[in-house]
Amino acid sequence: MKVHSAIEELILSYDEIVEITKKLANQIKNDYDGKRPILVGMLKGCVMFFAELMKHLDMDLEIDFMDVSSYHGTTSTGKLIINKDLSRDITGRHILIVDDIVDTGITLQGVLELLKERGATSIEIVTLLDKPEGRKVEGIYPKYIGHTIPKKFVVGFGLDYDELYRNLPYIGVLKRSVYEK
């Protein structure tokens, strides 16, 4: 496999991502048997993981998406900004938030509070990557974690730097020279 010249270290190959996603899907199928959850993808980074996960979820489910932020540039505003909201009422529903990476937890904390206020019966998080060293808030614990990574700047399979590298079919550490210009 040819690795992009901006990548200094490969974290997960495509084949590894597929295997991880299959295991997550099996856990989710067992836990949500008969519940018909709504998978809520956190745009934009979730798209590739979301699509891969859905391929392996042989169960009744619905999907929706949110595009939210609590940042302006690289600074947290402390306020949830909703660019795209859910298209349905979630009162009494089981929600499974699908995210590419859980890092600081700031945005997810706001989303969790919002979905609870809207009356969801249950809310859980599935993430391809978990970066616990990056947490800035307490209480953000994804139930389904694909792979735990150290505090490194990763891109690929939906993750980006300045909207680039999302399309890489693997996850790698971005060279410092690329983002420290």
N, C-alpha and C positions, 0 to 999 in steps of 0.2 A: 504494500500500500504506500502510495506517495503521500508524504505529509507536507503541508503548506510551509513555505519558507519562513513564515512569521511564527511558527510553532516551535518552541524549544523542547517540549516534552509531551509525549502522548500519555493521556490519562486513561481514556477508554476507547477501544476500537469500536467500529460499528457492530461487529459480532458480539462483543461483550455487552454493548448497550442492548442489543436484542435479547440476549439471555437474561439480563437484569430485568428488562421490561416484562418478559414472560413470567418470571418469578413474582414480580409485583402484581401482575394481572391475576395469577392464581390465588394470591393472598386476598385480593380485592373480591374476586368471585366468591370465595368462601365466606368472607365477612358480610357481603351484601346480597347473599342468596335470597331472592324473593322481594328485595326492597326497591328495585328500580331507581337507583341513584341518579342525580344530575351531576355529570362531570363538568366542572367549571374550569376552563382553561384560562390561565393568566397570560394574556398577550404581552409581547409578541414571542417571547422566548420559548413558550411551551409548545409551539406548533408541531415541531418534529417529534418530540416526546409524546405529546397528546395523540398524534396520528399512530405512532408505533404502539402505544398502550392500547388504543381502541382495537387494533388488529387482533389483539390477544384476549380481549374481554368478550367471551362468548356468553352474554347475558343481556337481559333487558336493561337499557339505560337511556338517558337523554343527555344531550350536550348543550352547553352554552359557553359564552366567553365574557371575560371582563378585561378591560385595559385600564389599569389604575396605577397611580404613582403617589409617593409621598415626598418626591424629590423634585428639585428644580436644578438641573445640571447634576452636580455631585453633592449638593447640600440638601439635607432633609428639611422640609417645610413644617413637618409635624402635623400636616393636614392632608387627608386623603383627597386626591384629585381623580375623579372618575372621567376617563375619556370615552369609554364604552361600557355601558351597564348591562346587566342581565336583561333578557327579553321576556322573562316570565316571573310569575309569583312563585316564591319558594317556601311559602308557609306550609309547615308540616312535611317538608321533603328532606331527604337525606342528600347532603351535598358532599362531593369529593372534589376538593380544589386540586387541580393538576398544575404543577409548577416545574420549570426546568431546574431551578436551583433555589434553595433556601439559604440565604446569607445573613443579612442584618436582622431580618424579621420585621422591620418597621412597616413596610407596606402590607405584609400579610396580617400583622396585628390589626391594622385598620380594616382590612377586608373581613377578618373573622368577626370583629365587633359589628360591622354592618350587616353581615349575613345572620348573626344571632338576633339583631334588632328586627330583621325581616321575618323572623319566625321559623327558621330552619329547625327541623327535628334533631339533626346531627350534622356536624361539620368535621371533616377530617382532611388531611393534606397528604397527597402523594407527590414526591419529588424525585427526579432522577438523581440530583446531586444535593447533598447536605454539607454545608460549610459551618459547623458549629462554632469554630473559632471566630467567625465574623459576626456573631449575634450581638445586637445592641439592645435587645429587649428580652425580657423574661417571658416564659410561658409559650414559646413557639416550638412545638415538638411535633414534627411530621410523624404520622402513624406509619406511613410506608416510605421507606428510604431506599433508593437504589444503590447509591455509593456515597460514602463519606469521603470528603476531600480536605486537604489542608488549605490554609489561607493563601491561595494562589489565584492569579487572574486567569480564568479559563474561558475558552471560546469554543464554538462548534456545536453542532446538533441543536441549533436554536439560540445558543448563547452568543452574544456579540460584543464587539468593541466598536463604538461609533457606527453602529448598524452594519458592520462588516463581519464576515466569518460565520454567520448563522448557518450557512449552507454546507459547511464542512460535515462529512458523514461520521465524524468522530469528535472526541473532546480532547483538547490539548491546552497546555499552558502557553499563553501568549508571551512572546519575548518582550522584556522590559523596554528594549529600544523602540518598539512599535508604539507603546502608549506613554512613554516618558520623553516626549519630543520637546 
